[in-house]
Amino acid sequence: MYAQQFYGDNPFAHTFSIVAIDPETGDMGVAVQSHWFAVGTTVIWGEAGVGVVATQSFINPAYGPDGLALMKMGFSAKEALKILVEKDEAKAVRQLAFLDATGNVSNYTGENCIDYAGSVLGDGYSIQANLMSSEQVWPMMAKAFEESKGMPLAERLVLALEAGQKAGGDLRGRQSASILVVRAKSTGKIWQDRLVDLRVEDHPNPVQELKRLVKVHTAYGHMNSGDQALESGDIPKAIEEYGMAEKLIPDNVEMKYWHAVTLANLHRLDEALPLFEIAFHESDNWRIVTRNLIKSNLLEISPKELDEILSIQ
């Protein structure tokens, strides 16, 4: 039996996933959900300027790095997938999707993948699923992805996963989800090339938790953009970015605190004080942080201004 012969080194991850390219930016992404622990560690792969891969069903994780290596050598997604599948003795139980940096996409579903199993190959994307509770999972994912054109890629990928779950999802239930988005072109710095890299390893509602994390990730992206704008002297842009971050996750106290620090450094204390008050009410530790910032020259205000901040009750 396949489950016995290939389980040891190649465990199964029956699941549904999507690979896609952003037609505007060229960024590439892959996302997955499964009733399996930490599904993202073996199913999804990607490299900036090269492509993304989903390898699932009775997985051979080597399809990830090997597929990326072939695409990096210049083989198209279709060519790379074909090369690897043809030499795989267990191809009947594999399910795969490859997407390269030019937007070429290819998928494969082995004849012995567990029902319901199928896929959709679209313009710049592929959706694949196996061991599903309904044959509507992959077409509904495609519909959601198509209807979300113009939105950020990460949000579109999550919407596709949501649609798959609403259509029935994994026959066994749900446990983990993951998303990876890489740049269209490599900077040579992996920490910059992975635009989104989030995992929900074990959760009763993993797609919704992944959706929340994508929103938090976006908000912190605005915070980072605000910091960069501040460093370049673009104060209005910095304040705008901080405001966008707080709008996305209004209950995040840390964002409000660093916004307050920025305003205080700009000597806009009247605007900063209400934000400091929110932070101090959550925890007195923020008062300690404020004193420590003075020592580190990260909060450059007068002793009088510091007293005014710390006197907040």
C-alpha positions as CSV (number, residue, x, y, z in Angstrom):
1,M,0.0,0.0,0.0
2,Y,1.2,3.5,-0.8
3,A,0.5,4.7,2.8
4,Q,2.9,2.1,4.1
5,Q,5.5,2.2,1.4
6,F,6.0,6.0,1.3
7,Y,4.9,7.2,4.7
8,G,8.4,7.0,6.4
9,D,10.4,9.7,4.6
10,N,7.5,11.2,2.7
11,P,4.6,11.8,5.2
12,F,1.2,12.7,3.9
13,A,-0.4,16.1,4.0
14,H,-3.8,15.9,2.3
15,T,-4.8,19.5,1.8
16,F,-5.9,22.3,-0.4
17,S,-3.6,25.0,-1.6
18,I,-3.0,27.8,-4.2
19,V,0.0,29.2,-6.0
20,A,-0.3,32.5,-7.8
21,I,1.5,35.5,-9.2
22,D,0.5,39.2,-8.7
23,P,0.1,40.5,-12.3
24,E,1.0,44.1,-11.2
25,T,4.1,43.5,-9.1
26,G,5.3,40.1,-10.2
27,D,5.4,38.9,-6.6
28,M,4.6,35.2,-6.2
29,G,2.7,33.5,-3.4
30,V,1.6,30.1,-2.1
31,A,-0.9,29.3,0.7
32,V,-2.3,26.1,2.2
33,Q,-4.6,24.7,4.8
34,S,-4.9,21.1,6.1
35,H,-6.0,18.9,8.9
36,W,-2.3,18.2,9.7
37,F,0.1,19.7,12.1
38,A,2.4,22.5,10.7
39,V,1.4,21.9,7.1
40,G,3.5,24.8,5.9
41,T,6.8,23.3,6.8
42,T,6.7,20.7,4.0
43,V,4.0,21.7,1.6
44,I,4.9,25.3,0.5
45,W,8.2,26.5,-1.0
46,G,9.3,29.7,-2.7
47,E,12.3,31.8,-3.8
48,A,12.3,35.4,-5.0
49,G,12.9,35.8,-8.7
50,V,12.4,32.0,-9.2
51,G,9.0,30.7,-8.3
52,V,6.8,28.9,-5.8
53,V,5.8,25.3,-5.3
54,A,3.1,23.4,-3.5
55,T,3.8,19.6,-2.9
56,Q,1.0,17.7,-1.2
57,S,-1.0,14.5,-0.8
58,F,1.6,11.8,0.0
59,I,4.3,14.5,-0.1
60,N,7.8,14.3,-1.3
61,P,9.2,17.5,0.2
62,A,12.1,17.4,-2.2
63,Y,9.8,18.7,-4.9
64,G,10.1,22.0,-3.3
65,P,13.9,22.7,-3.4
66,D,14.4,20.5,-6.5
67,G,11.6,22.3,-8.4
68,L,13.0,25.7,-7.4
69,A,16.5,24.6,-8.5
70,L,15.2,23.6,-11.9
71,M,13.3,26.8,-12.4
72,K,16.3,28.8,-11.3
73,M,18.3,27.0,-14.0
74,G,15.8,28.3,-16.6
75,F,13.3,25.5,-16.9
76,S,9.7,26.7,-17.0
77,A,7.2,25.6,-14.3
78,K,5.8,23.0,-16.7
79,E,9.1,21.7,-17.7
80,A,10.4,21.5,-14.1
81,L,7.3,19.7,-12.9
82,K,7.4,17.2,-15.8
83,I,11.1,16.4,-15.2
84,L,10.5,15.5,-11.5
85,V,7.2,13.7,-11.9
86,E,8.5,11.4,-14.6
87,K,11.2,10.0,-12.4
88,D,9.0,9.6,-9.3
89,E,8.0,6.0,-8.6
90,A,5.2,7.3,-6.4
91,K,3.8,9.8,-8.7
92,A,0.3,8.2,-8.5
93,V,-0.1,9.6,-5.0
94,R,1.5,13.0,-5.5
95,Q,-0.3,16.4,-6.0
96,L,1.8,19.4,-7.1
97,A,1.7,22.9,-8.4
98,F,4.7,24.9,-9.8
99,L,4.7,28.6,-10.7
100,D,7.7,30.4,-12.2
101,A,8.7,34.0,-12.1
102,T,7.3,34.7,-15.6
103,G,3.9,33.6,-14.5
104,N,4.0,30.1,-16.1
105,V,2.1,27.6,-14.0
106,S,1.6,23.9,-14.1
107,N,-0.1,21.3,-11.8
108,Y,-0.4,17.6,-11.4
109,T,-2.8,15.3,-9.6
110,G,-1.8,11.6,-9.4
111,E,-4.5,9.0,-10.2
112,N,-4.4,7.6,-6.7
113,C,-4.8,10.8,-4.7
114,I,-7.7,10.4,-2.3
115,D,-11.2,11.7,-3.3
116,Y,-12.3,14.2,-3.7
117,A,-9.2,15.4,-5.5
118,G,-8.8,17.9,-8.4
119,S,-7.4,21.2,-9.5
120,V,-8.0,24.4,-11.5
121,L,-5.3,25.9,-13.7
122,G,-5.9,29.6,-14.3
123,D,-4.2,32.6,-15.7
124,G,-1.2,33.0,-13.4
125,Y,-2.5,30.7,-10.7
126,S,-3.2,27.0,-9.8
127,I,-5.4,25.6,-7.1
128,Q,-5.2,21.9,-6.0
129,A,-6.9,19.8,-3.4
130,N,-7.2,16.2,-2.3
131,L,-9.2,14.4,0.4
132,M,-11.8,17.0,0.3
133,S,-15.4,16.8,1.5
134,S,-16.7,18.3,-1.7
135,E,-15.8,18.6,-5.4
136,Q,-16.7,22.3,-5.1
137,V,-13.6,23.2,-3.0
138,W,-11.2,24.0,-5.8
139,P,-13.7,25.7,-8.2
140,M,-14.9,27.9,-5.3
141,M,-11.4,28.8,-4.4
142,A,-10.8,29.8,-8.1
143,K,-13.9,31.9,-8.1
144,A,-12.9,33.8,-4.9
145,F,-9.4,34.4,-6.3
146,E,-10.7,35.6,-9.6
147,E,-13.2,38.0,-8.0
148,S,-10.5,39.6,-5.7
149,K,-8.4,41.1,-8.6
150,G,-6.8,44.3,-7.5
151,M,-6.3,43.4,-3.9
152,P,-2.9,42.6,-2.4
153,L,-1.7,39.1,-3.3
154,A,-1.6,37.8,0.3
155,E,-5.2,38.8,0.9
156,R,-6.3,37.1,-2.3
157,L,-4.6,33.9,-1.3
158,V,-6.3,33.9,2.1
159,L,-9.7,34.6,0.5
160,A,-9.2,31.6,-1.7
161,L,-8.5,29.4,1.4
162,E,-11.6,30.8,3.1
163,A,-13.7,29.9,0.0
164,G,-12.2,26.4,0.0
165,Q,-13.2,26.0,3.7
166,K,-16.7,27.3,3.1
167,A,-17.1,24.8,0.3
168,G,-16.3,22.0,2.8
169,G,-12.6,21.9,3.0
170,D,-10.6,18.9,4.2
171,L,-12.8,15.9,4.9
172,R,-11.1,15.4,8.2
173,G,-11.4,18.9,9.5
174,R,-8.8,21.7,9.9
175,Q,-5.7,22.2,11.9
176,S,-3.0,24.4,10.3
177,A,-2.4,26.9,7.6
178,S,0.5,28.8,6.1
179,I,1.3,31.5,3.5
180,L,4.5,32.6,1.8
181,V,4.9,35.6,-0.6
182,V,8.2,36.3,-2.3
183,R,9.5,39.2,-4.4
184,A,9.4,39.2,-8.2
185,K,13.1,39.8,-8.2
186,S,15.7,38.8,-5.6
187,T,17.6,41.4,-3.6
188,G,20.0,38.7,-2.5
189,K,18.7,39.2,1.1
190,I,16.3,36.4,2.0
191,W,14.9,38.5,4.9
192,Q,13.9,41.2,2.4
193,D,12.8,38.8,-0.3
194,R,10.2,37.0,1.8
195,L,7.4,39.6,1.9
196,V,5.0,37.5,3.9
197,D,6.0,34.3,5.7
198,L,3.4,33.3,8.3
199,R,2.3,30.0,9.8
200,V,-0.5,28.8,12.0
201,E,0.7,25.4,13.2
202,D,-2.2,24.1,15.4
203,H,-5.5,26.0,15.6
204,P,-9.2,25.2,15.6
205,N,-9.8,27.8,12.9
206,P,-6.4,28.1,11.1
207,V,-7.5,30.2,8.0
208,Q,-9.2,32.8,10.2
209,E,-6.2,33.0,12.4
210,L,-4.0,33.3,9.3
211,K,-6.2,36.1,8.0
212,R,-5.7,37.9,11.3
213,L,-2.0,37.5,11.1
214,V,-1.9,38.8,7.6
215,K,-3.7,41.9,8.8
216,V,-1.2,42.3,11.7
217,H,1.7,41.8,9.3
218,T,0.3,44.5,7.0
219,A,-0.1,46.9,9.9
220,Y,3.5,46.4,11.0
221,G,4.6,47.0,7.4
222,H,3.0,50.4,7.7
223,M,4.9,51.0,11.0
224,N,8.1,50.1,9.3
225,S,7.3,52.4,6.4
226,G,6.5,55.2,8.9
227,D,9.9,54.7,10.5
228,Q,11.6,54.9,7.1
229,A,9.7,58.0,6.3
230,L,10.7,59.5,9.6
231,E,14.4,58.7,9.0
232,S,14.2,60.5,5.6
233,G,12.5,63.5,7.1
234,D,9.1,63.0,5.6
235,I,7.1,63.7,8.7
236,P,3.6,63.8,7.1
237,K,4.2,60.5,5.5
238,A,5.4,59.0,8.7
239,I,2.3,60.1,10.6
240,E,0.1,58.8,7.8
241,E,1.7,55.4,7.9
242,Y,1.5,55.1,11.7
243,G,-2.2,56.1,11.4
244,M,-2.8,53.4,8.8
245,A,-1.2,50.8,11.1
246,E,-3.4,51.8,14.0
247,K,-6.5,51.7,11.9
248,L,-5.8,48.1,10.9
249,I,-5.4,46.9,14.5
250,P,-6.7,49.6,16.8
251,D,-6.3,47.6,20.0
252,N,-2.5,47.3,19.5
253,V,-1.0,49.4,22.3
254,E,2.6,49.1,21.2
255,M,1.8,50.8,17.9
256,K,0.1,53.7,19.8
257,Y,3.1,53.9,22.1
258,W,5.7,54.3,19.3
259,H,3.5,56.7,17.5
260,A,3.5,58.7,20.7
261,V,7.3,58.6,20.9
262,T,7.5,59.9,17.3
263,L,5.1,62.8,18.1
264,A,7.0,63.6,21.3
265,N,10.3,63.7,19.4
266,L,8.7,66.2,17.0
267,H,7.7,68.3,20.1
268,R,4.0,67.6,19.3
269,L,3.3,66.7,22.9
270,D,-0.4,67.6,22.9
271,E,-0.9,64.9,20.3
272,A,1.4,62.4,22.0
273,L,0.0,62.5,25.5
274,P,-3.3,60.7,24.9
275,L,-1.4,57.9,23.2
276,F,1.1,57.6,26.1
277,E,-1.9,57.5,28.4
278,I,-3.4,54.5,26.6
279,A,-0.1,52.7,26.9
280,F,0.4,53.6,30.6
281,H,-3.1,52.4,31.4
282,E,-2.3,49.0,29.9
283,S,0.9,48.6,31.8
284,D,3.2,50.7,34.0
285,N,6.1,49.0,32.2
286,W,5.7,51.5,29.4
287,R,6.8,54.2,31.9
288,I,10.0,52.3,32.4
289,V,10.4,51.9,28.7
290,T,10.0,55.7,28.3
291,R,12.8,56.3,30.8
292,N,15.0,53.8,29.1
293,L,14.5,55.5,25.8
294,I,15.8,58.7,27.3
295,K,19.0,56.9,28.3
296,S,19.4,55.5,24.8
297,N,18.8,58.9,23.1
298,L,15.8,57.5,21.3
299,L,13.4,59.9,23.0
300,E,14.9,63.4,22.8
301,I,12.8,65.7,24.9
302,S,13.3,68.1,27.7
303,P,13.2,67.1,31.4
304,K,10.0,69.2,31.6
305,E,8.4,67.3,28.8
306,L,9.5,64.0,30.3
307,D,7.9,64.9,33.6
308,E,4.7,65.8,31.8
309,I,4.6,62.4,30.1
310,L,5.4,60.4,33.2
311,S,2.9,62.3,35.4
312,I,0.0,60.9,33.3
313,Q,-2.3,58.9,35.6
